């Protein structure tokens, strides 16, 4: 038996840094996957678990479009 409403928005996860977080990761089990983030929201507020801020260790903004393998502080599932 499913408890999801018919209009429940699907989640589309993309690979990001393991340290990137947003509050829905703590309340929606579908989004509780460190290193994977649903980037569909334009109002979501992200933070870095290394700094506990909206800026990463390199003082640049964090977010689904910023925290990728090209960034020096990026930490992926493989540990890189």
PDB file with SEQRES, HELIX, SHEET and CRYST1 records, atoms N, CA, C and O in Angstrom:
SEQRES   1 A   80  UNK UNK UNK UNK UNK UNK UNK UNK UNK UNK UNK UNK UNK          
SEQRES   2 A   80  UNK UNK UNK UNK UNK UNK UNK UNK UNK UNK UNK UNK UNK          
SEQRES   3 A   80  UNK UNK UNK UNK UNK UNK UNK UNK UNK UNK UNK UNK UNK          
SEQRES   4 A   80  UNK UNK UNK UNK UNK UNK UNK UNK UNK UNK UNK UNK UNK          
SEQRES   5 A   80  UNK UNK UNK UNK UNK UNK UNK UNK UNK UNK UNK UNK UNK          
SEQRES   6 A   80  UNK UNK UNK UNK UNK UNK UNK UNK UNK UNK UNK UNK UNK          
SEQRES   7 A   80  UNK UNK                                                      
HELIX    1 AA1 UNK A   23  UNK A   26  5                                   4    
HELIX    2 AA2 UNK A   29  UNK A   31  5                                   3    
SHEET    1 AA1 2 UNK A  13  UNK A  15  0                                        
SHEET    2 AA1 2 UNK A  36  UNK A  38 -1                                        
SHEET    1 AA2 2 UNK A  20  UNK A  22  0                                        
SHEET    2 AA2 2 UNK A  46  UNK A  48 -1                                        
CRYST1    1.000    1.000    1.000  90.00  90.00  90.00 P 1           1          
ATOM      1  N   UNK A   1       0.840  -1.187   0.000  1.00  0.00           N  
ATOM      2  CA  UNK A   1       0.000   0.000   0.000  1.00  0.00           C  
ATOM      3  C   UNK A   1       0.874   1.235   0.000  1.00  0.00           C  
ATOM      4  O   UNK A   1       1.745   1.380   0.858  1.00  0.00           O  
ATOM      5  N   UNK A   2       0.654   2.121  -0.945  1.00  0.00           N  
ATOM      6  CA  UNK A   2       1.443   3.342  -1.064  1.00  0.00           C  
ATOM      7  C   UNK A   2       0.750   4.482  -0.329  1.00  0.00           C  
ATOM      8  O   UNK A   2      -0.472   4.614  -0.388  1.00  0.00           O  
ATOM      9  N   UNK A   3       1.532   5.302   0.361  1.00  0.00           N  
ATOM     10  CA  UNK A   3       1.003   6.460   1.075  1.00  0.00           C  
ATOM     11  C   UNK A   3       1.319   7.752   0.335  1.00  0.00           C  
ATOM     12  O   UNK A   3       1.140   8.840   0.882  1.00  0.00           O  
ATOM     13  N   UNK A   4       1.787   7.642  -0.898  1.00  0.00           N  
ATOM     14  CA  UNK A   4       2.150   8.827  -1.666  1.00  0.00           C  
ATOM     15  C   UNK A   4       0.924   9.389  -2.370  1.00  0.00           C  
ATOM     16  O   UNK A   4       0.190   8.638  -3.012  1.00  0.00           O  
ATOM     17  N   UNK A   5       0.682  10.708  -2.266  1.00  0.00           N  
ATOM     18  CA  UNK A   5      -0.419  11.314  -3.006  1.00  0.00           C  
ATOM     19  C   UNK A   5      -0.158  11.203  -4.510  1.00  0.00           C  
ATOM     20  O   UNK A   5       0.989  11.071  -4.937  1.00  0.00           O  
ATOM     21  N   UNK A   6      -1.208  11.257  -5.297  1.00  0.00           N  
ATOM     22  CA  UNK A   6      -1.064  11.123  -6.745  1.00  0.00           C  
ATOM     23  C   UNK A   6      -0.209  12.230  -7.354  1.00  0.00           C  
ATOM     24  O   UNK A   6       0.446  12.013  -8.373  1.00  0.00           O  
ATOM     25  N   UNK A   7      -0.208  13.409  -6.746  1.00  0.00           N  
ATOM     26  CA  UNK A   7       0.563  14.528  -7.292  1.00  0.00           C  
ATOM     27  C   UNK A   7       1.950  14.654  -6.653  1.00  0.00           C  
ATOM     28  O   UNK A   7       2.585  15.703  -6.763  1.00  0.00           O  
ATOM     29  N   UNK A   8       2.423  13.599  -5.988  1.00  0.00           N  
ATOM     30  CA  UNK A   8       3.734  13.602  -5.345  1.00  0.00           C  
ATOM     31  C   UNK A   8       4.815  13.772  -6.405  1.00  0.00           C  
ATOM     32  O   UNK A   8       4.893  12.976  -7.340  1.00  0.00           O  
ATOM     33  N   UNK A   9       5.644  14.795  -6.272  1.00  0.00           N  
ATOM     34  CA  UNK A   9       6.666  15.103  -7.272  1.00  0.00           C  
ATOM     35  C   UNK A   9       7.760  14.050  -7.275  1.00  0.00           C  
ATOM     36  O   UNK A   9       8.309  13.722  -6.223  1.00  0.00           O  
ATOM     37  N   UNK A  10       8.082  13.514  -8.451  1.00  0.00           N  
ATOM     38  CA  UNK A  10       9.182  12.541  -8.510  1.00  0.00           C  
ATOM     39  C   UNK A  10      10.525  13.208  -8.202  1.00  0.00           C  
ATOM     40  O   UNK A  10      10.698  14.410  -8.401  1.00  0.00           O  
ATOM     41  N   UNK A  11      11.446  12.423  -7.725  1.00  0.00           N  
ATOM     42  CA  UNK A  11      12.781  12.920  -7.375  1.00  0.00           C  
ATOM     43  C   UNK A  11      13.762  12.455  -8.438  1.00  0.00           C  
ATOM     44  O   UNK A  11      13.801  11.276  -8.789  1.00  0.00           O  
ATOM     45  N   UNK A  12      14.548  13.387  -8.945  1.00  0.00           N  
ATOM     46  CA  UNK A  12      15.568  13.076  -9.950  1.00  0.00           C  
ATOM     47  C   UNK A  12      16.932  13.430  -9.367  1.00  0.00           C  
ATOM     48  O   UNK A  12      17.302  14.604  -9.325  1.00  0.00           O  
ATOM     49  N   UNK A  13      17.675  12.432  -8.921  1.00  0.00           N  
ATOM     50  CA  UNK A  13      18.944  12.671  -8.228  1.00  0.00           C  
ATOM     51  C   UNK A  13      20.108  12.775  -9.199  1.00  0.00           C  
ATOM     52  O   UNK A  13      20.163  12.069 -10.205  1.00  0.00           O  
ATOM     53  N   UNK A  14      21.041  13.673  -8.879  1.00  0.00           N  
ATOM     54  CA  UNK A  14      22.276  13.791  -9.649  1.00  0.00           C  
ATOM     55  C   UNK A  14      23.459  13.737  -8.691  1.00  0.00           C  
ATOM     56  O   UNK A  14      23.325  14.054  -7.510  1.00  0.00           O  
ATOM     57  N   UNK A  15      24.603  13.339  -9.200  1.00  0.00           N  
ATOM     58  CA  UNK A  15      25.814  13.192  -8.389  1.00  0.00           C  
ATOM     59  C   UNK A  15      26.339  14.563  -7.969  1.00  0.00           C  
ATOM     60  O   UNK A  15      26.467  15.470  -8.791  1.00  0.00           O  
ATOM     61  N   UNK A  16      26.642  14.700  -6.678  1.00  0.00           N  
ATOM     62  CA  UNK A  16      27.250  15.912  -6.125  1.00  0.00           C  
ATOM     63  C   UNK A  16      28.258  15.492  -5.053  1.00  0.00           C  
ATOM     64  O   UNK A  16      28.510  14.303  -4.854  1.00  0.00           O  
ATOM     65  N   UNK A  17      28.818  16.466  -4.379  1.00  0.00           N  
ATOM     66  CA  UNK A  17      29.766  16.208  -3.292  1.00  0.00           C  
ATOM     67  C   UNK A  17      29.058  15.514  -2.122  1.00  0.00           C  
ATOM     68  O   UNK A  17      27.896  15.800  -1.835  1.00  0.00           O  
ATOM     69  N   UNK A  18      29.755  14.619  -1.465  1.00  0.00           N  
ATOM     70  CA  UNK A  18      29.219  13.923  -0.292  1.00  0.00           C  
ATOM     71  C   UNK A  18      28.889  14.871   0.859  1.00  0.00           C  
ATOM     72  O   UNK A  18      28.100  14.518   1.735  1.00  0.00           O  
ATOM     73  N   UNK A  19      29.475  16.062   0.872  1.00  0.00           N  
ATOM     74  CA  UNK A  19      29.278  17.004   1.972  1.00  0.00           C  
ATOM     75  C   UNK A  19      28.139  17.987   1.739  1.00  0.00           C  
ATOM     76  O   UNK A  19      27.842  18.797   2.617  1.00  0.00           O  
ATOM     77  N   UNK A  20      27.497  17.935   0.581  1.00  0.00           N  
ATOM     78  CA  UNK A  20      26.398  18.841   0.274  1.00  0.00           C  
ATOM     79  C   UNK A  20      25.112  18.337   0.929  1.00  0.00           C  
ATOM     80  O   UNK A  20      24.790  17.152   0.837  1.00  0.00           O  
ATOM     81  N   UNK A  21      24.384  19.229   1.584  1.00  0.00           N  
ATOM     82  CA  UNK A  21      23.128  18.875   2.254  1.00  0.00           C  
ATOM     83  C   UNK A  21      22.072  19.949   2.020  1.00  0.00           C  
ATOM     84  O   UNK A  21      22.379  21.094   1.689  1.00  0.00           O  
ATOM     85  N   UNK A  22      20.808  19.537   2.204  1.00  0.00           N  
ATOM     86  CA  UNK A  22      19.667  20.446   2.249  1.00  0.00           C  
ATOM     87  C   UNK A  22      18.647  19.811   3.183  1.00  0.00           C  
ATOM     88  O   UNK A  22      18.715  18.610   3.447  1.00  0.00           O  
ATOM     89  N   UNK A  23      17.707  20.596   3.684  1.00  0.00           N  
ATOM     90  CA  UNK A  23      16.837  20.094   4.753  1.00  0.00           C  
ATOM     91  C   UNK A  23      15.939  18.936   4.340  1.00  0.00           C  
ATOM     92  O   UNK A  23      15.604  18.106   5.185  1.00  0.00           O  
ATOM     93  N   UNK A  24      15.537  18.846   3.073  1.00  0.00           N  
ATOM     94  CA  UNK A  24      14.690  17.728   2.668  1.00  0.00           C  
ATOM     95  C   UNK A  24      15.399  16.385   2.775  1.00  0.00           C  
ATOM     96  O   UNK A  24      14.747  15.341   2.813  1.00  0.00           O  
ATOM     97  N   UNK A  25      16.724  16.402   2.823  1.00  0.00           N  
ATOM     98  CA  UNK A  25      17.467  15.146   2.986  1.00  0.00           C  
ATOM     99  C   UNK A  25      17.175  14.516   4.346  1.00  0.00           C  
ATOM    100  O   UNK A  25      17.388  13.319   4.540  1.00  0.00           O  
ATOM    101  N   UNK A  26      16.688  15.324   5.281  1.00  0.00           N  
ATOM    102  CA  UNK A  26      16.424  14.837   6.630  1.00  0.00           C  
ATOM    103  C   UNK A  26      14.960  14.475   6.854  1.00  0.00           C  
ATOM    104  O   UNK A  26      14.630  13.869   7.873  1.00  0.00           O  
ATOM    105  N   UNK A  27      14.070  14.837   5.917  1.00  0.00           N  
ATOM    106  CA  UNK A  27      12.644  14.561   6.105  1.00  0.00           C  
ATOM    107  C   UNK A  27      12.028  13.728   4.981  1.00  0.00           C  
ATOM    108  O   UNK A  27      10.926  13.206   5.153  1.00  0.00           O  
ATOM    109  N   UNK A  28      12.692  13.589   3.855  1.00  0.00           N  
ATOM    110  CA  UNK A  28      12.182  12.799   2.733  1.00  0.00           C  
ATOM    111  C   UNK A  28      13.183  11.684   2.466  1.00  0.00           C  
ATOM    112  O   UNK A  28      14.267  11.931   1.939  1.00  0.00           O  
ATOM    113  N   UNK A  29      12.821  10.460   2.829  1.00  0.00           N  
ATOM    114  CA  UNK A  29      13.763   9.344   2.719  1.00  0.00           C  
ATOM    115  C   UNK A  29      14.252   9.129   1.288  1.00  0.00           C  
ATOM    116  O   UNK A  29      15.335   8.576   1.094  1.00  0.00           O  
ATOM    117  N   UNK A  30      13.489   9.550   0.287  1.00  0.00           N  
ATOM    118  CA  UNK A  30      13.923   9.414  -1.100  1.00  0.00           C  
ATOM    119  C   UNK A  30      15.118  10.314  -1.397  1.00  0.00           C  
ATOM    120  O   UNK A  30      15.873  10.056  -2.335  1.00  0.00           O  
ATOM    121  N   UNK A  31      15.291  11.366  -0.605  1.00  0.00           N  
ATOM    122  CA  UNK A  31      16.379  12.306  -0.838  1.00  0.00           C  
ATOM    123  C   UNK A  31      17.517  12.163   0.162  1.00  0.00           C  
ATOM    124  O   UNK A  31      18.470  12.942   0.125  1.00  0.00           O  
ATOM    125  N   UNK A  32      17.435  11.195   1.041  1.00  0.00           N  
ATOM    126  CA  UNK A  32      18.461  10.979   2.054  1.00  0.00           C  
ATOM    127  C   UNK A  32      19.579  10.101   1.490  1.00  0.00           C  
ATOM    128  O   UNK A  32      19.778   8.962   1.915  1.00  0.00           O  
ATOM    129  N   UNK A  33      20.295  10.663   0.528  1.00  0.00           N  
ATOM    130  CA  UNK A  33      21.382   9.936  -0.132  1.00  0.00           C  
ATOM    131  C   UNK A  33      22.581  10.868  -0.293  1.00  0.00           C  
ATOM    132  O   UNK A  33      22.695  11.538  -1.320  1.00  0.00           O  
ATOM    133  N   UNK A  34      23.475  10.928   0.691  1.00  0.00           N  
ATOM    134  CA  UNK A  34      24.658  11.775   0.536  1.00  0.00           C  
ATOM    135  C   UNK A  34      25.390  11.466  -0.766  1.00  0.00           C  
ATOM    136  O   UNK A  34      25.596  10.305  -1.120  1.00  0.00           O  
ATOM    137  N   UNK A  35      25.772  12.513  -1.461  1.00  0.00           N  
ATOM    138  CA  UNK A  35      26.443  12.362  -2.748  1.00  0.00           C  
ATOM    139  C   UNK A  35      25.477  12.362  -3.918  1.00  0.00           C  
ATOM    140  O   UNK A  35      25.898  12.319  -5.074  1.00  0.00           O  
ATOM    141  N   UNK A  36      24.188  12.410  -3.627  1.00  0.00           N  
ATOM    142  CA  UNK A  36      23.141  12.463  -4.644  1.00  0.00           C  
ATOM    143  C   UNK A  36      22.126  13.523  -4.222  1.00  0.00           C  
ATOM    144  O   UNK A  36      21.617  13.478  -3.102  1.00  0.00           O  
ATOM    145  N   UNK A  37      21.825  14.478  -5.108  1.00  0.00           N  
ATOM    146  CA  UNK A  37      20.912  15.563  -4.769  1.00  0.00           C  
ATOM    147  C   UNK A  37      19.916  15.788  -5.892  1.00  0.00           C  
ATOM    148  O   UNK A  37      20.272  15.748  -7.069  1.00  0.00           O  
ATOM    149  N   UNK A  38      18.659  16.024  -5.518  1.00  0.00           N  
ATOM    150  CA  UNK A  38      17.626  16.428  -6.463  1.00  0.00           C  
ATOM    151  C   UNK A  38      17.779  17.934  -6.653  1.00  0.00           C  
ATOM    152  O   UNK A  38      17.597  18.701  -5.708  1.00  0.00           O  
ATOM    153  N   UNK A  39      18.108  18.354  -7.856  1.00  0.00           N  
ATOM    154  CA  UNK A  39      18.386  19.779  -8.099  1.00  0.00           C  
ATOM    155  C   UNK A  39      17.228  20.494  -8.798  1.00  0.00           C  
ATOM    156  O   UNK A  39      17.437  21.545  -9.404  1.00  0.00           O  
ATOM    157  N   UNK A  40      16.034  19.956  -8.726  1.00  0.00           N  
ATOM    158  CA  UNK A  40      14.881  20.537  -9.413  1.00  0.00           C  
ATOM    159  C   UNK A  40      14.340  21.800  -8.753  1.00  0.00           C  
ATOM    160  O   UNK A  40      13.665  22.581  -9.424  1.00  0.00           O  
ATOM    161  N   UNK A  41      14.602  22.033  -7.479  1.00  0.00           N  
ATOM    162  CA  UNK A  41      14.062  23.188  -6.775  1.00  0.00           C  
ATOM    163  C   UNK A  41      14.909  24.439  -7.025  1.00  0.00           C  
ATOM    164  O   UNK A  41      16.138  24.392  -6.988  1.00  0.00           O  
ATOM    165  N   UNK A  42      14.229  25.548  -7.279  1.00  0.00           N  
ATOM    166  CA  UNK A  42      14.949  26.812  -7.454  1.00  0.00           C  
ATOM    167  C   UNK A  42      15.028  27.594  -6.142  1.00  0.00           C  
ATOM    168  O   UNK A  42      15.657  28.651  -6.093  1.00  0.00           O  
ATOM    169  N   UNK A  43      14.400  27.087  -5.080  1.00  0.00           N  
ATOM    170  CA  UNK A  43      14.394  27.794  -3.797  1.00  0.00           C  
ATOM    171  C   UNK A  43      15.114  27.026  -2.691  1.00  0.00           C  
ATOM    172  O   UNK A  43      15.168  27.496  -1.555  1.00  0.00           O  
ATOM    173  N   UNK A  44      15.657  25.875  -2.998  1.00  0.00           N  
ATOM    174  CA  UNK A  44      16.313  25.044  -1.985  1.00  0.00           C  
ATOM    175  C   UNK A  44      17.576  25.731  -1.464  1.00  0.00           C  
ATOM    176  O   UNK A  44      18.326  26.335  -2.230  1.00  0.00           O  
ATOM    177  N   UNK A  45      17.796  25.631  -0.169  1.00  0.00           N  
ATOM    178  CA  UNK A  45      18.987  26.198   0.457  1.00  0.00           C  
ATOM    179  C   UNK A  45      19.918  25.052   0.824  1.00  0.00           C  
ATOM    180  O   UNK A  45      19.534  24.135   1.549  1.00  0.00           O  
ATOM    181  N   UNK A  46      21.131  25.112   0.324  1.00  0.00           N  
ATOM    182  CA  UNK A  46      22.130  24.065   0.551  1.00  0.00           C  
ATOM    183  C   UNK A  46      23.143  24.529   1.584  1.00  0.00           C  
ATOM    184  O   UNK A  46      23.329  25.728   1.794  1.00  0.00           O  
ATOM    185  N   UNK A  47      23.801  23.561   2.231  1.00  0.00           N  
ATOM    186  CA  UNK A  47      24.933  23.866   3.098  1.00  0.00           C  
ATOM    187  C   UNK A  47      25.953  22.744   2.998  1.00  0.00           C  
ATOM    188  O   UNK A  47      25.639  21.634   2.567  1.00  0.00           O  
ATOM    189  N   UNK A  48      27.170  23.046   3.400  1.00  0.00           N  
ATOM    190  CA  UNK A  48      28.280  22.103   3.363  1.00  0.00           C  
ATOM    191  C   UNK A  48      28.510  21.555   4.772  1.00  0.00           C  
ATOM    192  O   UNK A  48      28.576  22.323   5.732  1.00  0.00           O  
ATOM    193  N   UNK A  49      28.632  20.240   4.899  1.00  0.00           N  
ATOM    194  CA  UNK A  49      28.859  19.676   6.234  1.00  0.00           C  
ATOM    195  C   UNK A  49      30.274  19.927   6.739  1.00  0.00           C  
ATOM    196  O   UNK A  49      30.529  19.814   7.938  1.00  0.00           O  
ATOM    197  N   UNK A  50      31.190  20.264   5.852  1.00  0.00           N  
ATOM    198  CA  UNK A  50      32.564  20.587   6.296  1.00  0.00           C  
ATOM    199  C   UNK A  50      32.610  21.949   6.960  1.00  0.00           C  
ATOM    200  O   UNK A  50      33.323  22.139   7.946  1.00  0.00           O  
ATOM    201  N   UNK A  51      31.848  22.910   6.422  1.00  0.00           N  
ATOM    202  CA  UNK A  51      31.885  24.277   6.945  1.00  0.00           C  
ATOM    203  C   UNK A  51      30.640  24.641   7.746  1.00  0.00           C  
ATOM    204  O   UNK A  51      30.652  25.613   8.501  1.00  0.00           O  
ATOM    205  N   UNK A  52      29.553  23.861   7.587  1.00  0.00           N  
ATOM    206  CA  UNK A  52      28.247  24.166   8.192  1.00  0.00           C  
ATOM    207  C   UNK A  52      27.727  25.526   7.731  1.00  0.00           C  
ATOM    208  O   UNK A  52      27.017  26.214   8.465  1.00  0.00           O  
ATOM    209  N   UNK A  53      28.087  25.895   6.521  1.00  0.00           N  
ATOM    210  CA  UNK A  53      27.709  27.187   5.942  1.00  0.00           C  
ATOM    211  C   UNK A  53      27.225  26.995   4.512  1.00  0.00           C  
ATOM    212  O   UNK A  53      27.244  25.885   3.980  1.00  0.00           O  
ATOM    213  N   UNK A  54      26.793  28.089   3.900  1.00  0.00           N  
ATOM    214  CA  UNK A  54      26.404  28.081   2.494  1.00  0.00           C  
ATOM    215  C   UNK A  54      27.602  28.301   1.582  1.00  0.00           C  
ATOM    216  O   UNK A  54      27.462  28.437   0.367  1.00  0.00           O  
ATOM    217  N   UNK A  55      28.782  28.334   2.192  1.00  0.00           N  
ATOM    218  CA  UNK A  55      30.039  28.419   1.455  1.00  0.00           C  
ATOM    219  C   UNK A  55      30.855  27.173   1.774  1.00  0.00           C  
ATOM    220  O   UNK A  55      30.835  26.678   2.901  1.00  0.00           O  
ATOM    221  N   UNK A  56      31.569  26.673   0.777  1.00  0.00           N  
ATOM    222  CA  UNK A  56      32.410  25.507   0.984  1.00  0.00           C  
ATOM    223  C   UNK A  56      33.757  25.883   1.574  1.00  0.00           C  
ATOM    224  O   UNK A  56      33.994  27.056   1.862  1.00  0.00           O  
ATOM    225  N   UNK A  57      34.650  24.909   1.762  1.00  0.00           N  
ATOM    226  CA  UNK A  57      35.983  25.160   2.311  1.00  0.00           C  
ATOM    227  C   UNK A  57      36.810  26.129   1.449  1.00  0.00           C  
ATOM    228  O   UNK A  57      37.763  26.740   1.932  1.00  0.00           O  
ATOM    229  N   UNK A  58      36.438  26.258   0.187  1.00  0.00           N  
ATOM    230  CA  UNK A  58      37.141  27.170  -0.716  1.00  0.00           C  
ATOM    231  C   UNK A  58      36.473  28.545  -0.787  1.00  0.00           C  
ATOM    232  O   UNK A  58      36.802  29.351  -1.658  1.00  0.00           O  
ATOM    233  N   UNK A  59      35.538  28.813   0.128  1.00  0.00           N  
ATOM    234  CA  UNK A  59      34.790  30.081   0.221  1.00  0.00           C  
ATOM    235  C   UNK A  59      33.912  30.379  -0.995  1.00  0.00           C  
ATOM    236  O   UNK A  59      33.535  31.530  -1.212  1.00  0.00           O  
ATOM    237  N   UNK A  60      33.587  29.369  -1.782  1.00  0.00           N  
ATOM    238  CA  UNK A  60      32.681  29.516  -2.912  1.00  0.00           C  
ATOM    239  C   UNK A  60      31.305  28.964  -2.508  1.00  0.00           C  
ATOM    240  O   UNK A  60      31.218  28.107  -1.629  1.00  0.00           O  
ATOM    241  N   UNK A  61      30.238  29.449  -3.142  1.00  0.00           N  
ATOM    242  CA  UNK A  61      28.889  28.970  -2.814  1.00  0.00           C  
ATOM    243  C   UNK A  61      28.742  27.469  -3.042  1.00  0.00           C  
ATOM    244  O   UNK A  61      29.393  26.895  -3.915  1.00  0.00           O  
ATOM    245  N   UNK A  62      27.877  26.841  -2.245  1.00  0.00           N  
ATOM    246  CA  UNK A  62      27.581  25.425  -2.419  1.00  0.00           C  
ATOM    247  C   UNK A  62      26.197  25.278  -3.051  1.00  0.00           C  
ATOM    248  O   UNK A  62      25.347  26.160  -2.923  1.00  0.00           O  
ATOM    249  N   UNK A  63      25.989  24.177  -3.718  1.00  0.00           N  
ATOM    250  CA  UNK A  63      24.710  23.889  -4.348  1.00  0.00           C  
ATOM    251  C   UNK A  63      24.879  22.770  -5.352  1.00  0.00           C  
ATOM    252  O   UNK A  63      25.999  22.378  -5.680  1.00  0.00           O  
ATOM    253  N   UNK A  64      23.769  22.259  -5.836  1.00  0.00           N  
ATOM    254  CA  UNK A  64      23.803  21.136  -6.771  1.00  0.00           C  
ATOM    255  C   UNK A  64      24.598  21.455  -8.028  1.00  0.00           C  
ATOM    256  O   UNK A  64      25.283  20.585  -8.565  1.00  0.00           O  
ATOM    257  N   UNK A  65      24.515  22.698  -8.502  1.00  0.00           N  
ATOM    258  CA  UNK A  65      25.246  23.037  -9.728  1.00  0.00           C  
ATOM    259  C   UNK A  65      26.701  23.439  -9.474  1.00  0.00           C  
ATOM    260  O   UNK A  65      27.482  23.555 -10.419  1.00  0.00           O  
ATOM    261  N   UNK A  66      27.068  23.649  -8.217  1.00  0.00           N  
ATOM    262  CA  UNK A  66      28.436  24.071  -7.896  1.00  0.00           C  
ATOM    263  C   UNK A  66      29.316  22.939  -7.368  1.00  0.00           C  
ATOM    264  O   UNK A  66      30.514  22.907  -7.647  1.00  0.00           O  
ATOM    265  N   UNK A  67      28.740  22.023  -6.618  1.00  0.00           N  
ATOM    266  CA  UNK A  67      29.519  20.990  -5.917  1.00  0.00           C  
ATOM    267  C   UNK A  67      29.680  19.752  -6.793  1.00  0.00           C  
ATOM    268  O   UNK A  67      28.985  18.751  -6.622  1.00  0.00           O  
ATOM    269  N   UNK A  68      30.605  19.848  -7.722  1.00  0.00           N  
ATOM    270  CA  UNK A  68      30.826  18.783  -8.700  1.00  0.00           C  
ATOM    271  C   UNK A  68      32.302  18.402  -8.743  1.00  0.00           C  
ATOM    272  O   UNK A  68      33.122  19.062  -8.105  1.00  0.00           O  
ATOM    273  N   UNK A  69      32.656  17.354  -9.480  1.00  0.00           N  
ATOM    274  CA  UNK A  69      34.040  16.862  -9.497  1.00  0.00           C  
ATOM    275  C   UNK A  69      35.086  17.898  -9.932  1.00  0.00           C  
ATOM    276  O   UNK A  69      36.271  17.703  -9.660  1.00  0.00           O  
ATOM    277  N   UNK A  70      34.698  18.966 -10.584  1.00  0.00           N  
ATOM    278  CA  UNK A  70      35.658  19.976 -11.008  1.00  0.00           C  
ATOM    279  C   UNK A  70      36.110  20.897  -9.881  1.00  0.00           C  
ATOM    280  O   UNK A  70      37.007  21.717 -10.080  1.00  0.00           O  
ATOM    281  N   UNK A  71      35.517  20.779  -8.727  1.00  0.00           N  
ATOM    282  CA  UNK A  71      35.843  21.667  -7.606  1.00  0.00           C  
ATOM    283  C   UNK A  71      36.904  21.025  -6.718  1.00  0.00           C  
ATOM    284  O   UNK A  71      36.848  19.823  -6.458  1.00  0.00           O  
ATOM    285  N   UNK A  72      37.854  21.803  -6.257  1.00  0.00           N  
ATOM    286  CA  UNK A  72      38.978  21.284  -5.482  1.00  0.00           C  
ATOM    287  C   UNK A  72      38.597  20.593  -4.182  1.00  0.00           C  
ATOM    288  O   UNK A  72      39.282  19.659  -3.766  1.00  0.00           O  
ATOM    289  N   UNK A  73      37.526  21.024  -3.531  1.00  0.00           N  
ATOM    290  CA  UNK A  73      37.119  20.434  -2.257  1.00  0.00           C  
ATOM    291  C   UNK A  73      36.124  19.288  -2.438  1.00  0.00           C  
ATOM    292  O   UNK A  73      35.644  18.735  -1.448  1.00  0.00           O  
ATOM    293  N   UNK A  74      35.806  18.925  -3.671  1.00  0.00           N  
ATOM    294  CA  UNK A  74      34.829  17.878  -3.947  1.00  0.00           C  
ATOM    295  C   UNK A  74      35.274  16.532  -3.365  1.00  0.00           C  
ATOM    296  O   UNK A  74      36.437  16.141  -3.465  1.00  0.00           O  
ATOM    297  N   UNK A  75      34.312  15.844  -2.758  1.00  0.00           N  
ATOM    298  CA  UNK A  75      34.532  14.500  -2.240  1.00  0.00           C  
ATOM    299  C   UNK A  75      33.423  13.614  -2.795  1.00  0.00           C  
ATOM    300  O   UNK A  75      32.257  13.776  -2.435  1.00  0.00           O  
ATOM    301  N   UNK A  76      33.779  12.683  -3.665  1.00  0.00           N  
ATOM    302  CA  UNK A  76      32.790  11.829  -4.304  1.00  0.00           C  
ATOM    303  C   UNK A  76      32.653  10.483  -3.638  1.00  0.00           C  
ATOM    304  O   UNK A  76      33.350  10.185  -2.668  1.00  0.00           O  
ATOM    305  N   UNK A  77      31.764   9.679  -4.150  1.00  0.00           N  
ATOM    306  CA  UNK A  77      31.519   8.353  -3.588  1.00  0.00           C  
ATOM    307  C   UNK A  77      32.758   7.484  -3.577  1.00  0.00           C  
ATOM    308  O   UNK A  77      32.900   6.617  -2.715  1.00  0.00           O  
ATOM    309  N   UNK A  78      33.673   7.705  -4.537  1.00  0.00           N  
ATOM    310  CA  UNK A  78      34.910   6.949  -4.585  1.00  0.00           C  
ATOM    311  C   UNK A  78      35.986   7.496  -3.672  1.00  0.00           C  
ATOM    312  O   UNK A  78      37.089   6.951  -3.626  1.00  0.00           O  
ATOM    313  N   UNK A  79      35.688   8.577  -2.935  1.00  0.00           N  
ATOM    314  CA  UNK A  79      36.637   9.169  -1.996  1.00  0.00           C  
ATOM    315  C   UNK A  79      37.482  10.267  -2.583  1.00  0.00           C  
ATOM    316  O   UNK A  79      38.263  10.891  -1.865  1.00  0.00           O  
ATOM    317  N   UNK A  80      37.347  10.524  -3.883  1.00  0.00           N  
ATOM    318  CA  UNK A  80      38.141  11.574  -4.545  1.00  0.00           C  
ATOM    319  C   UNK A  80      37.509  12.929  -4.377  1.00  0.00           C  
ATOM    320  O   UNK A  80      38.042  13.923  -4.869  1.00  0.00           O  
TER     321      UNK A  80                                                      
END                                                                             
